[in-house]
């Protein structure tokens, strides 16, 4: 089964365009990483002081994700990430999940 990681970002109201530009204009260095499946940048609900975003990544396994975190591709993808702290309320929150069950549309079934 797959392994999923998410980073949640509370982006200050008014900083949404800057935050999205950072993500949309960067090279993720993920396409050739062993075990990488898919990446999504998600925009969630808005509150008075922030908009919730999440980076959502699917991996073949936890071992593949952990290997990526120790790789040169990871270092390149996260270079300068600290420069974006003024866009956030607090620190990003990493969440990781082992997939227990997967249900696919019949057209997508393997």
KAZI-V401197 format. One record per pair of residues at least 24 apart in sequence whose ideal C-beta (glycine too) atoms are under 10 Angstrom apart, sorted by the first residue. I is the first residue (numbers start at 1). J is the second residue. If there is no record, write none. Layout:
i=I j=J
i=I j=J
This chain:
i=1 j=60
i=1 j=61
i=1 j=98
i=1 j=99
i=1 j=100
i=1 j=101
i=1 j=102
i=2 j=35
i=2 j=37
i=2 j=38
i=2 j=58
i=2 j=59
i=2 j=60
i=2 j=61
i=2 j=62
i=2 j=64
i=2 j=65
i=2 j=97
i=2 j=98
i=2 j=99
i=2 j=102
i=3 j=35
i=3 j=37
i=3 j=57
i=3 j=58
i=3 j=59
i=3 j=60
i=3 j=61
i=3 j=62
i=3 j=63
i=3 j=64
i=3 j=65
i=3 j=66
i=3 j=96
i=3 j=97
i=3 j=98
i=3 j=99
i=4 j=37
i=4 j=38
i=4 j=56
i=4 j=57
i=4 j=58
i=4 j=59
i=4 j=62
i=4 j=65
i=4 j=95
i=4 j=96
i=4 j=97
i=4 j=98
i=4 j=99
i=5 j=39
i=5 j=55
i=5 j=56
i=5 j=57
i=5 j=58
i=5 j=59
i=5 j=62
i=5 j=65
i=5 j=68
i=5 j=69
i=5 j=94
i=5 j=95
i=5 j=96
i=5 j=97
i=6 j=40
i=6 j=42
i=6 j=54
i=6 j=55
i=6 j=56
i=6 j=57
i=6 j=92
i=6 j=93
i=6 j=94
i=6 j=95
i=6 j=96
i=6 j=97
i=7 j=53
i=7 j=54
i=7 j=55
i=7 j=56
i=7 j=57
i=7 j=91
i=7 j=92
i=7 j=93
i=7 j=94
i=7 j=95
i=8 j=42
i=8 j=44
i=8 j=52
i=8 j=53
i=8 j=54
i=8 j=55
i=8 j=56
i=8 j=90
i=8 j=91
i=8 j=92
i=8 j=93
i=8 j=94
i=8 j=95
i=9 j=41
i=9 j=42
i=9 j=44
i=9 j=50
i=9 j=51
i=9 j=52
i=9 j=53
i=9 j=54
i=9 j=55
i=9 j=84
i=9 j=87
i=9 j=88
i=9 j=89
i=9 j=90
i=9 j=91
i=9 j=92
i=9 j=93
i=10 j=44
i=10 j=47
i=10 j=49
i=10 j=50
i=10 j=51
i=10 j=52
i=10 j=53
i=10 j=87
i=10 j=88
i=10 j=89
i=10 j=90
i=10 j=91
i=10 j=92
i=10 j=93
i=11 j=43
i=11 j=44
i=11 j=46
i=11 j=49
i=11 j=50
i=11 j=51
i=11 j=52
i=11 j=53
i=11 j=84
i=11 j=87
i=11 j=88
i=11 j=89
i=12 j=49
i=12 j=50
i=12 j=51
i=12 j=86
i=12 j=87
i=12 j=88
i=12 j=89
i=13 j=46
i=13 j=47
i=13 j=48
i=13 j=49
i=13 j=50
i=13 j=51
i=13 j=89
i=14 j=49
i=14 j=50
i=14 j=51
i=14 j=87
i=15 j=50
i=15 j=51
i=15 j=84
i=15 j=86
i=15 j=87
i=15 j=88
i=15 j=89
i=16 j=43
i=16 j=46
i=16 j=50
i=16 j=51
i=16 j=53
i=16 j=87
i=18 j=84
i=18 j=86
i=18 j=87
i=19 j=43
i=19 j=51
i=19 j=53
i=19 j=84
i=19 j=87
i=19 j=88
i=20 j=51
i=20 j=53
i=20 j=87
i=22 j=80
i=22 j=81
i=22 j=83
i=22 j=84
i=22 j=87
i=23 j=53
i=23 j=55
i=23 j=84
i=26 j=76
i=26 j=77
i=26 j=78
i=26 j=79
i=26 j=80
i=26 j=81
i=27 j=73
i=27 j=76
i=27 j=77
i=27 j=79
i=28 j=55
i=28 j=57
i=28 j=73
i=28 j=76
i=28 j=77
i=28 j=78
i=29 j=68
i=29 j=71
i=29 j=72
i=29 j=73
i=29 j=74
i=29 j=75
i=29 j=76
i=29 j=77
i=29 j=78
i=29 j=79
i=30 j=57
i=30 j=59
i=30 j=68
i=30 j=73
i=30 j=74
i=30 j=77
i=31 j=73
i=32 j=73
i=33 j=57
i=33 j=59
i=33 j=64
i=33 j=65
i=33 j=67
i=33 j=68
i=33 j=71
i=33 j=73
i=33 j=74
i=33 j=77
i=34 j=59
i=34 j=60
i=34 j=61
i=34 j=63
i=34 j=64
i=34 j=67
i=34 j=68
i=34 j=71
i=35 j=59
i=35 j=60
i=35 j=61
i=35 j=62
i=35 j=63
i=35 j=64
i=35 j=65
i=35 j=66
i=35 j=67
i=35 j=68
i=36 j=60
i=36 j=64
i=36 j=65
i=36 j=68
i=36 j=73
i=37 j=64
i=47 j=89
i=49 j=89
i=50 j=87
i=50 j=88
i=50 j=89
i=50 j=90
i=53 j=87
i=53 j=88
i=53 j=92
i=54 j=92
i=54 j=93
i=54 j=95
i=55 j=92
i=55 j=94
i=56 j=95
i=57 j=96
i=58 j=97
i=58 j=99
i=59 j=96
i=59 j=99
i=61 j=98
i=62 j=96
i=62 j=97
i=62 j=98
i=65 j=96
i=66 j=96
